[in-house]
Protein backbone atom coordinates (compact mmCIF):
# COMPACT_ATOMS: atom_id res chain seq x y z
CA UNK A 1 0.00 0.00 0.00
CA UNK A 2 1.03 3.61 -0.43
CA UNK A 3 1.16 6.55 1.99
CA UNK A 4 -2.56 7.23 2.39
CA UNK A 5 -3.45 3.63 3.26
CA UNK A 6 -0.49 3.35 5.63
CA UNK A 7 -1.58 6.44 7.57
CA UNK A 8 -5.23 5.37 7.56
CA UNK A 9 -4.38 1.95 8.97
CA UNK A 10 -2.39 3.48 11.85
CA UNK A 11 -5.30 4.15 14.18
CA UNK A 12 -5.37 7.16 16.49
CA UNK A 13 -1.82 7.17 17.92
CA UNK A 14 0.29 9.88 16.21
CA UNK A 15 3.53 7.99 16.83
CA UNK A 16 2.18 4.82 15.23
CA UNK A 17 1.21 6.96 12.22
CA UNK A 18 4.67 8.51 12.01
CA UNK A 19 6.34 5.10 12.19
CA UNK A 20 4.00 3.64 9.59
CA UNK A 21 4.60 6.63 7.31
CA UNK A 22 8.40 6.35 7.44
CA UNK A 23 8.51 2.55 7.17
CA UNK A 24 10.07 2.52 3.69
CA UNK A 25 12.82 4.90 4.80
CA UNK A 26 13.97 2.77 7.77
CA UNK A 27 16.05 -0.30 6.94
CA UNK A 28 16.90 -3.24 9.18
CA UNK A 29 18.31 -2.32 12.59
CA UNK A 30 17.86 1.42 11.99
CA UNK A 31 14.50 0.82 13.68
CA UNK A 32 16.29 0.59 17.05
CA UNK A 33 17.06 4.33 17.18
CA UNK A 34 13.35 5.21 17.47
CA UNK A 35 11.18 5.11 20.58
CA UNK A 36 8.79 2.22 21.12
CA UNK A 37 5.60 3.48 19.47
CA UNK A 38 7.47 4.75 16.42
CA UNK A 39 9.03 1.28 16.21
CA UNK A 40 5.56 -0.27 16.44
CA UNK A 41 4.46 1.89 13.51
CA UNK A 42 7.46 0.79 11.45
CA UNK A 43 6.72 -2.87 12.29
CA UNK A 44 3.09 -2.33 11.32
CA UNK A 45 4.23 -0.87 7.99
CA UNK A 46 6.33 -3.96 7.31
CA UNK A 47 3.46 -6.31 8.21
CA UNK A 48 1.05 -4.39 5.96
CA UNK A 49 3.54 -4.66 3.08
CA UNK A 50 4.01 -8.40 3.63
CA UNK A 51 0.24 -9.00 3.83
CA UNK A 52 -0.30 -6.95 0.66
CA UNK A 53 2.55 -8.32 -1.43
CA UNK A 54 1.51 -11.94 -0.84
CA UNK A 55 -2.26 -11.50 -1.12
CA UNK A 56 -3.95 -13.25 -4.06
CA UNK A 57 -6.09 -10.23 -4.97
CA UNK A 58 -3.13 -7.85 -5.04
CA UNK A 59 -1.25 -10.45 -7.11
CA UNK A 60 -4.18 -10.55 -9.53
CA UNK A 61 -4.10 -6.76 -9.92
CA UNK A 62 -0.34 -6.87 -10.50
CA UNK A 63 -0.67 -9.60 -13.11
CA UNK A 64 -2.63 -7.19 -15.32
CA UNK A 65 0.41 -4.88 -15.40
CA UNK A 66 3.31 -7.34 -15.15
CA UNK A 67 4.09 -7.64 -18.86
CA UNK A 68 4.39 -3.87 -19.28
CA UNK A 69 5.88 -2.70 -15.97
CA UNK A 70 7.63 -5.85 -14.66
CA UNK A 71 8.79 -5.45 -11.03
CA UNK A 72 7.27 -1.95 -10.84
CA UNK A 73 3.76 -3.42 -11.17
CA UNK A 74 3.41 -3.78 -7.38
CA UNK A 75 4.29 -0.12 -6.75
CA UNK A 76 1.77 0.94 -9.37
CA UNK A 77 -1.02 -1.19 -7.89
CA UNK A 78 -0.26 0.30 -4.47
CA UNK A 79 -0.83 3.74 -6.01
CA UNK A 80 -4.06 2.59 -7.65
CA UNK A 81 -5.33 1.23 -4.34
CA UNK A 82 -4.53 4.54 -2.62
CA UNK A 83 -6.56 6.21 -5.35
CA UNK A 84 -9.59 4.04 -4.63
CA UNK A 85 -9.25 4.65 -0.89
CA UNK A 86 -9.13 8.42 -1.47
CA UNK A 87 -11.87 8.47 -4.11
CA UNK A 88 -14.21 6.47 -1.86
CA UNK A 89 -12.94 7.89 1.42
CA UNK A 90 -16.34 8.32 3.08
CA UNK A 91 -16.90 4.56 2.79
CA UNK A 92 -14.03 4.13 5.25
CA UNK A 93 -13.97 7.27 7.40
CA UNK A 94 -16.36 9.78 8.95
CA UNK A 95 -13.72 12.52 8.63
CA UNK A 96 -13.50 14.67 5.52
CA UNK A 97 -10.49 13.66 3.40
CA UNK A 98 -9.06 17.18 3.19
CA UNK A 99 -9.31 17.63 6.96
CA UNK A 100 -7.71 14.20 7.46
CA UNK A 101 -4.75 14.91 5.18
CA UNK A 102 -4.07 18.26 6.87
CA UNK A 103 -4.11 16.47 10.25
CA UNK A 104 -1.58 13.92 8.93
CA UNK A 105 0.76 16.69 7.77
CA UNK A 106 0.47 18.42 11.15
CA UNK A 107 1.46 15.19 12.94
CA UNK A 108 4.40 14.66 10.57
CA UNK A 109 5.57 18.25 11.00
CA UNK A 110 5.38 17.86 14.80
CA UNK A 111 7.78 14.90 14.46
CA UNK A 112 9.89 16.42 11.68
CA UNK A 113 13.11 16.26 13.71
CA UNK A 114 13.02 12.46 13.92
CA UNK A 115 12.06 11.77 10.29
CA UNK A 116 14.75 10.22 8.07
CA UNK A 117 16.31 12.75 5.69
CA UNK A 118 14.65 11.30 2.59
CA UNK A 119 11.24 11.54 4.26
CA UNK A 120 11.90 15.16 5.24
CA UNK A 121 12.89 15.93 1.65
CA UNK A 122 9.78 14.27 0.23
CA UNK A 123 7.48 16.23 2.55
CA UNK A 124 8.77 19.47 0.99
CA UNK A 125 6.87 18.42 -2.12
CA UNK A 126 4.08 16.31 -0.64
CA UNK A 127 2.61 18.90 1.72
CA UNK A 128 2.38 21.98 -0.59
CA UNK A 129 0.83 19.85 -3.36
CA UNK A 130 -1.24 17.77 -0.88
CA UNK A 131 -0.44 14.49 -2.57
CA UNK A 132 -2.59 12.47 -0.15
CA UNK A 133 -5.71 14.45 -1.03
CA UNK A 134 -5.09 14.51 -4.78
CA UNK A 135 -4.66 10.73 -4.90
CA UNK A 136 -8.47 10.90 -5.17
CA UNK A 137 -8.09 12.20 -8.75
CA UNK A 138 -6.63 10.19 -11.62
CA UNK A 139 -4.60 13.29 -12.51
CA UNK A 140 -3.11 13.24 -9.00
CA UNK A 141 -2.12 9.60 -9.45
CA UNK A 142 -0.66 10.45 -12.86
CA UNK A 143 1.52 13.21 -11.36
CA UNK A 144 2.70 10.90 -8.56
CA UNK A 145 3.58 8.09 -10.99
CA UNK A 146 5.34 10.56 -13.28
CA UNK A 147 7.47 11.76 -10.36
CA UNK A 148 8.26 8.19 -9.32
CA UNK A 149 9.25 7.35 -12.89
CA UNK A 150 11.82 10.18 -12.89
CA UNK A 151 13.40 8.76 -9.72
CA UNK A 152 13.76 5.11 -10.80
CA UNK A 153 17.21 3.81 -11.71
CA UNK A 154 15.88 2.01 -14.79
CA UNK A 155 13.27 2.84 -17.41
CA UNK A 156 9.98 2.00 -15.68
CA UNK A 157 7.26 3.42 -17.93
CA UNK A 158 5.30 4.36 -14.80
CA UNK A 159 4.46 7.74 -16.34
CA UNK A 160 2.05 5.83 -18.61
CA UNK A 161 0.37 3.78 -15.89
CA UNK A 162 -2.54 6.17 -15.29
CA UNK A 163 -3.79 5.14 -18.74
CA UNK A 164 -3.91 1.50 -17.58
CA UNK A 165 -5.92 2.66 -14.56
CA UNK A 166 -8.43 4.38 -16.85
CA UNK A 167 -8.57 1.37 -19.16
CA UNK A 168 -9.19 -1.21 -16.40
CA UNK A 169 -10.75 1.08 -13.80
CA UNK A 170 -13.66 -1.17 -12.85
CA UNK A 171 -11.53 -4.30 -12.49
CA UNK A 172 -8.97 -2.55 -10.25
CA UNK A 173 -11.71 -0.94 -8.17
CA UNK A 174 -13.49 -4.27 -7.65
CA UNK A 175 -10.21 -5.87 -6.57
CA UNK A 176 -9.47 -3.05 -4.14
CA UNK A 177 -12.95 -3.35 -2.62
CA UNK A 178 -12.44 -7.09 -2.12
CA UNK A 179 -8.93 -6.65 -0.72
CA UNK A 180 -9.10 -3.66 1.62
CA UNK A 181 -11.57 -4.90 4.27
CA UNK A 182 -9.31 -7.89 4.90
CA UNK A 183 -6.33 -5.60 5.35
CA UNK A 184 -8.29 -3.47 7.82
CA UNK A 185 -9.20 -6.60 9.81
CA UNK A 186 -5.56 -7.73 9.73
CA UNK A 187 -4.28 -4.43 11.17
CA UNK A 188 -6.91 -4.54 13.92
CA UNK A 189 -5.24 -7.68 15.29
CA UNK A 190 -2.30 -5.54 16.46
CA UNK A 191 -2.96 -4.64 20.10
CA UNK A 192 -1.37 -1.19 19.73
CA UNK A 193 -3.95 -0.08 17.13
CA UNK A 194 -6.39 1.75 19.36
CA UNK A 195 -9.00 3.11 16.97
CA UNK A 196 -9.96 2.86 13.33
CA UNK A 197 -11.49 5.83 11.55
N, C-alpha and C positions, 0 to 999 in steps of 0.2 A: 504494500500500500504506500501511498505518497503522504505528503505532509498533513493534509487536511484530515485524512482518516486516522493517522497516528495521533494527532492532537485530540480528535473526537473520542478516541478509544481510551483516553488517559484518565477519564473520570474527573473529579473535582479538585484533586490535589495539584497545585501549581508546579511543584517539584517533579511529580510524576510526568506531567506534561512536558516540562523542560527536558527531562531525560529521554522521553519518547521522541521528542522533536530532534534531539542531537544524536540519536542512535547511530546514524550512518557515518557520523564524524568521529566516533569513538571506537577505536580498534583494540581488541584483545584486553590486555591488562591495564590499558589507559583508564578503564572504568574505575579502578581502585582510587583514583585521585578525587573522586566526587563523593559527596555525602550520601547517606543511605538511600533516601528517597529519590535522588537523582539517579543513583545506581539502579533502583527498582524500575524507574522509567526506561532506562537503557535496556535492561533485561526484558522488559515488556516489549519494547521495539523489536528486539531480536526474536522473541517468541512469535510476535505478529508476522514478521517476515517469514519465519520457518513455516508457520501454519499456511500462509498465503502461497508461498512458492511451491508447496507440495500438495495443494488442494486441487482436486480433479476439475473443478469448475474454472479456476484460474488457469490451469493447464489447457483447458479447452479454449478459453479466450486467447491464450498465447499461440495456440496451434494455428489460429486464423492468420497470424502475422508472421509466423516463424520463417516462412520461405523468403519473405521480403526483408525482415529486420533482424533475423538470426537471434543472437543472444541479447539484443536490445528489446526483444518482444515483451519480456517481463516488465521492464521499466515502463514501456508504453502502456501496457494494460493497467499497471498501477495508476498511471495518469488518467486513463479512461475511467477507472473506478472512482477516483477522486472527483472527476467531473460528475458522475452520476450521484455521488453523495451530495455534492454542492447543489446540483440542479434540482434535487428532490429533498433538500435539507429538512423541510418541515415534516417529512415522513419519519425523521429520526431525532428531531430536536424541537423543543418548544421555544427556543431562543432564535431570534432573527439572525440570519447568516452574517450580515454585515456587523451587527453588534458582537457576535461571537468572534469573528476574525479580529476585530479591534481589541477585544479582551485578550486573545492569544498573543497579539503583538505586545500588549502592555506587560503581560507575564514574562515574555521573552526579554523585553527591554529591562525589566526589573532584575533579571538574572544575567544581564549582558556580560558582566565581568567574568563569569565562569564558562561562557560558551566557547567552544573551540574556535580558533581563528577563522576557519573556512565557513563556519556557521555565522559568525559575526559579519563576515564579508557578504555572504548571501543575503542577510537581512537588510543590507543597504539597498538592495534592489527589490526584495520581496515586499517590504513594508510600504514604501511609497507607491508601488504599483498594485498593492493588495492582491498578490497572487492567489491567496487562499479563497478570496471572494470571487475572483474572476475565473477560477476553475469551473464555475457554474456555466460559463459560456464556452462554446466550441472555439471561439476566437482566443479566449484566454488559454485554453489547452494548446492551441496552435502556437501561441507566443512562447509558452513554457517549453514545448517540445523543440521549437526552433532554437531557443537558448541552450537547451541540453545538447542539441546536435552540434552546436559550435564548440562545446566543451569536450566532446568525445575525442579519444586519441585516434580512432579510426572512423572512416566514412560510415555513418549510421543510417542515413536517410530519414531520421526521425522528424525532420522538418516537413515531411510529406504525410506523417501518420494521422494528422487530423482528417485527411481525406478518407482514410480507412475507417475512422470513427463515423463519419457521415454515411459512408457506404453501408456499414454493418451496424448502424446505430441500435436498432431494435434487438439484434442478437446480443450485443455487448451489454445493453441495459438489462435484458432478461437474465443474463448470467450474473451480473452484479447483484440483482435483486434476490437471486437464489443463494449467492455466496455470502453477502454481508451479514445477514442475521446470525449465521453460524459463527462468524468472526466475533460479533458482539457477544454472543453467549460464551465463546472461548475466553475472551478477555475478562468476563465477569467471574471466571473461576479463580482469578488472582485475588488474594485476600486484601491486597493494598489498594484495589480499585474500589473507591468508596461510593461512587455515584455516577450513573450514566445519564446523559442529557435527556 
